[in-house]
Amino acid sequence: MIVHPIDYRYGTEEMKVIWSEKSKIERMIKVEIALLKALAKRGYIDEDKVKEAEDRALKVTPERVKEIEREIKHDVMALVKAISEVLDEEVARWVHFGATSNDITDTAVAT
């Protein structure tokens, strides 16, 4: 997805990678994982399961997220569903807990 002319006209190759859809989705996954880690720290989820969840979640592809998004018409919920598909049910139920879509997108873009 092209966000700004700098993406395709003026941006360096390094900047194009940073602002790519793939990079944005990876950062959004990392924000969701950070939330799971915070919940684990408070005792809601087993920390070992969160470590395993991180490995699995980072394998979610932008293609899968986009496939779900075409169906449900919501980018962040598509991401949540894609992440939840690859996680243990016990951990999946906590994905996005207490967060808004803007919490995820704003934090991901700021990192």
N, C-alpha and C positions, 0 to 999 in steps of 0.2 A: 504494500500500500504506500503510495506516495503521499507524504505529509506536507512537504514544503519544497519549493524550487531548488533549495540547496541540496535536497536529496538526490536529484537527478542532474542538475546543471552545474552546481559549483562545489559540491561536497567532495572531499577526498575519499579515497577508498576506505580508509579507516573509519571516517564518519558515517559513510554509507552502511558499514557493518553495524556500527553502534545503533543507528536509527532504523535498522531493518525490522520488519515484522517478527522475524525469528528471534532477534535479540530482545524485543519487547516482551514476547511471550516467555522467553527464558527468565527475564527479570521478574515478570509477574508470578511465575512458578516459585522463584526464590522468595518472594514476599509471602506467598501462601505457606511455604515451608517455614519461614520465620515465625509465622503465627502458630503453626503446629509446635514448633520448638518452645514458644512461650507457654503454650498450654501444657506441654510436657513438664516444663520447669515448675508449673503450679500443681502438677500431679494429676491432671486430667487424662493424660495419655502416657503410655510407657515410652520412655526416652529411646530405648532400643528400637522400638517399632517406628519411631519418627525418623531415626537414622536410616532404616530400611526404606521408609516412605520417601525420603529425600532422593535416594538412588533411583527409585522407580519413577518418581514424579519428573525428574530431570530428563527422562527418556520420552516423555510425552512430546509428540511432534506438532509443529505448527499446522501441518496438514490435517491432523486429527482434530485439533481445536477448530479449524476453519470448517471442517465437515460438520461438526456439531453445531457451530454457529449458523451455518446455512439452514439448519433445521429449526433451531430454537430462537434465532434472531437476537442473541445477546452474547457479546464477546466474552465477558467475564464469567457468566454462568456456563458458557461453553468450555472455558478453561477449567472451571471447578468440576464439571462433569468429566472432562478428559482426565484430570488428575485422579478423581475418585475411582474411575474405572480401573486404574492400575494399582490401587492401594488395598491393603487389608481393610475389611469392612469396619473394624474397630477404629481405625484411624480415619478412614474416608468420611465418616459421619462428622468429623471435626473440621474438615476442610472448609475454609471461609467463615468459620464460626465467629460471630461478633464483628464481622467486617462488612463494609459496604463496597460496592464496585469501585467507587472513587478512592477508597482507602487503598485498594490494590493497584489501580492504574496510576494514581498520583505518585505513590511510593515507587513503583516500578520505573516511571519516567524520570523521577528525581535521582535514581541511583546510577 
